[in-house]
Amino acid sequence: MMAMDPLRHRVYSESAPPIAAIRACGELYEECSLESAANLLRDVIYLMGRSADPRETNLFFKFQSISVRNMDVFRMAFPNTPWIYLYREPVEVMMSQLDVPQMRSANCVRSHSHSPLIERFVSRSGYQPQDMDDEEWCAIHLATICEAAIKNLNDADGLGLAVNYHKDLVHDFIDTVFPKHFNVPLDQAAIERVLKVSGTY
């Protein structure tokens, strides 16, 4: 997104302040209301979007996957803003998550100790926590994210778009995501920049 038009686009990737705002009230809003979290996120995005450069016109954020559990905060804060949910083959995600020296320290495993949504998922599914291994905890962590994503996509009235992370992802962005979903046109120079940058990842 930055490569498409470096002068006009500002892009933040997994920046800490937005995720802190999104999760400030707790996964189940036990600390404060959904509306309070949305107001906080709106303020954070406003401050991060301020610019003295008149050429900047578009602002993009890539949020950490854990933010999806509270995607309704973003949707309330910015009810008319299009967004995408980037997903990939779940086995690949688990392999990536668990590729650490100590499996128990993987983010997807550790999250069960402080996630009300995971606790709720386990309770309704009939699992016995003491019998579960690290792979199962990781799978449930990912399941709660996917459940939240599906719910928000269904409720988004077209503003949300699920995008498959695959080898031709860049062409999905060029053909659909940028021009049709984000309503950001691309000229040939922009397409060439995007293709060049995407080839390095």
Residue pairs with C-beta under 8 A, 6 or more apart in sequence:
1 9
1 11
1 60
1 178
2 9
2 11
2 60
3 193
3 194
3 196
3 197
3 198
4 178
4 184
4 186
4 190
4 193
4 194
5 58
5 190
6 193
7 55
7 56
8 55
8 56
8 57
8 58
9 56
9 57
9 58
9 59
9 60
10 49
10 51
10 56
10 58
10 59
10 60
11 59
11 60
11 61
11 62
12 18
12 48
12 60
12 61
12 62
13 62
14 62
14 63
14 64
15 48
15 61
17 44
17 48
18 41
18 44
18 45
18 48
18 61
18 63
18 67
19 63
19 64
19 66
19 67
20 44
21 37
21 40
21 41
21 43
21 44
21 73
22 37
22 41
22 63
22 67
22 70
22 73
22 74
23 37
23 66
23 67
23 70
24 31
24 32
24 36
24 37
24 40
25 31
25 32
25 33
25 34
25 36
25 37
25 73
26 32
26 116
27 69
27 70
27 115
27 116
27 117
28 116
28 117
29 37
30 116
34 72
34 73
34 76
35 76
37 70
37 73
38 73
38 74
38 76
38 77
39 77
41 73
41 74
41 77
42 77
42 78
45 59
45 61
45 77
45 78
48 59
49 59
58 184
63 74
65 145
66 111
66 145
67 74
68 85
68 145
68 148
68 149
68 152
69 117
69 144
69 145
69 148
70 148
71 148
71 149
71 152
72 152
72 155
74 81
74 83
75 152
75 155
75 156
75 159
80 159
81 159
82 159
82 160
82 161
82 181
82 182
82 183
83 156
83 159
83 160
83 161
84 160
84 161
84 162
84 163
84 177
84 181
85 149
85 152
85 153
85 160
85 161
85 162
85 163
86 163
86 165
87 146
87 149
87 162
87 163
87 164
87 165
88 164
88 165
88 166
90 139
90 142
90 146
93 142
94 108
94 135
94 138
94 139
94 142
97 106
97 107
97 108
97 138
97 142
98 106
98 108
98 109
98 134
98 135
98 138
100 106
103 109
103 134
103 135
104 110
104 134
106 134
106 138
107 141
108 137
108 138
108 141
108 142
109 134
109 137
109 138
109 141
111 118
111 137
111 141
112 118
112 119
112 122
112 129
112 137
112 140
112 141
115 141
115 144
117 144
117 148
118 137
118 140
118 141
118 144
121 140
121 143
121 144
121 147
122 129
122 132
122 140
125 140
127 136
127 140
132 140
149 162
152 160
153 160
153 161
153 162
161 177
161 181
163 169
163 172
163 173
163 177
164 172
169 198
170 194
170 195
170 198
173 194
174 186
174 191
174 194
174 195
178 184
178 185
178 186
179 185
179 186
186 194
